[in-house]
């Protein structure tokens, strides 16, 4: 199933996967959606992970490829709301740059870009 997308002010697009982001479907679909959004000119791609129970290596690959594509194009990719398990899986690869406060979904987006080389987490 494709991740539902929500447009936000300022050329941002929010993807909200509703299932595990794993090989064989959701990870590949999310990767295609991220790449399509970036190619279409979206400036800030937000991946809302609140409803994702697990991310495997294919899901991590989708996030890394999205992040590197965004950097190459001068755009941003932000991860929002991973549960402790997903956060740990991402953290094992040292991809996060700030703690994720457990608050509501932030569609008032941060204005500062992520440091190079890291995927940005937001509250």
Buried (B, 14 or more C-beta within 10 A) or exposed (E): EEBEBEEBEEEBBBBBBEBBBBBEBBBBBBBEBBBEBBEEEBBBBBBBBBBBEEBBEBBBBBBBBBBEBBBEEEBBBBBBBBBEEBBEBBEEEEBBEEEBEEEEBBEEBBEEBBEEEEBBBBB
